[in-house]
Amino acid sequence: MRVKFDGEKDYELSAAKAYEADKETEIAPQDRPILHLTPRVGWMNDPNGFSRYQGEYHLFYQYHPYSTNWGPMHWGHAVSSDLLTWEHRPVAMAPDEDYDYAGCFSGSAIELDDGRQLLMYTGVQREYKEDGSIGDVQVQCLAFGDGTDYVKYEKNPVLSAKDLPQGASRVDFRDPKIWRGSDGIYRCAVGSRPEDGSGQTLLYTSEDAIHWTYKKVLALNGNRIGKMWECPDFFVLDGKGILMTSPQDMEAVGLEYRAGNGSICVIGNYDEAMDEFVEESNQAVDYGIDFYAHQTVLTEDGRRVMIGWMQNWDTCGVRNPNQKWYGQMSIPREISLKNGRLMQEPIAELKQHRRDKISYENVLIDGTLRLDGIEGRYADIEVELSAADAEHIYHSVELRFAENERHYSSVGFKPYEKILTIDRRYSGVCRSVMNRSECYAGSEDGTIRLRLILDRNSIEVFADGGEKVMTMTFYTEEDAKGISFVSDGKVNMNITKYVLEK
Ligand code: FRU
C-alpha cells in the first residue's frame, strides 16, 4: 500500500491533459527543431513504446509536463506516418496508482491480436528502508488502449519482486521491452541489477502478453561495461541477436566507451528455441555526447529503425534556460550489420524533406573557407574530404557550424591519428562537462566521408557510411547559422547541401 512522503503530490491524467493542451500554445513552432520530436511541453527523456499500431508509428516518451526538469514520470505520446513528422496525442499515462505513483518509467508497446494496443512499463513505488531512508521499488505494469486513450490493467503489477531471480535487486528492475517471437510467444527483456552490483538483462515469456513467467538471464554485464544496464531492446538483425542497452556509470575504454551514461550494442548468436544468446562482441552505438536509451521498431517494409533520447544525463545542464521544452529524440536511423559492426543511416524518408540543393566539387580548403549558399541550422549535408596533395597530407580539417562572431561548434578530422571529433566548447555553453568527444574514423590518407544532419539545436554526424555516428546538441542562439571550413594543410572537398524542411 502507498506510503505518502512529505511534499509528495498527487498526479492526475486529466489534469496533465488539460495542462499540456493549455501550455503548448506558449511554444511557437519556430522555437522547436523541425524533424526531431520534442515534448509537447516541459521535459522529455527516453523513447518508450516505439511501435507500429493500426498503420501508424507510435512513439511515447518519459515526460514531465510541469517543468523542464525530470519529475514524476508521465508517458507523453506522438504518432507519425513517416517517423519524421509527428503529431502529439494527449499524454497517455500519469503516475496515479499505488503501484506507480513515484513514476511511470520506461517501457514498450505492441499490438495485440484483439486489436488493442498494449503498453508495458515500470511502475515505481517508494518505501522506507531499514536505515530510515526512502528507496524506490520497481515493478512491471500493463495498460491497454486504442491508440489515444489508455487504461491501466486492474491486476497490476504483472511482475514484481517475487518474479526476480536470486539476488536481483527490487530497486533496479525496469524498462520492459516486449516483442513476439517467430513461434508466437511474447517475450520481454527487463533491465536488472544482480548481486555483483552491475547489470543484467532478464528474459520473461508469456502466451498472452498479460501473464508473465521468468525464464532466464539473457545477458550479463559482470561489471565489464558500466554498472546497471538500462533500457534493453532485443531483436534479430541480419541473422545475429542484438541487445541494445544503456549502461550507467561507464568508465572510458580508449575511444570505444566514454565515461558516464552510454549507448551500447551487444552482438551475438541467438537461438530462439532455447532462448540462448551468446555474446560475440560489443560496441558503442553513438560516439558523440547526446544519445541514450535507444529503442527500435520494425517498419512495415522490414527495416529496423532506431531512435534515441538525444541528451545525456550527465550534461542536462547544457540547455537554453528560456526554452519551454527540454529533451528531444534523435533522427530515426536505419540499422544493419556489416563486417560484424553496427551500421546506421538516417531513415530513407529524410530525403523527402530535402530542398534547395547546392553542390561544389573539388574545392580547395587551405586555411579558412566559406562557400555561397552553405549555411543554415536546418540542413542535410554530404561531404567528401581528401588530401589535395597526396605527398603532403593535411594535418587537420574542421567544419564549423552554428557560427557567428562569438560562437561555433565543429566536426574535425585529423588523418594522421584517424580521429574524428565533435566539439561544442565554443557554442555558448557555460557548463564544464563533456563538451567534446572523439572516435576513430576515416583514413590516414586524408579521405573521409560524412553526412551531417543539422536541425536547430543538434547535429548528427554519420561517418564512413554510418559505421561511426556522433550526436550532439547545442543551444547557440538561432542567428548563429554560419558554416565555414578551416584547415591546417590542403584539403580537397566535394560538398552537397540541402535545406531540411518539414
Ligand atoms: C533511462 C532511465 C530508465 C528509467 C527512466 C526514468 O534514461 O533511467 O531506466 O525507466 O530513465 O525516467
Residues whose N, C-alpha, C, O or C-beta is under 5 A from the ligand:
A	BS01	FRU	D46 Q62 M73 F105 S106 R174 D175 E230 C231 A293
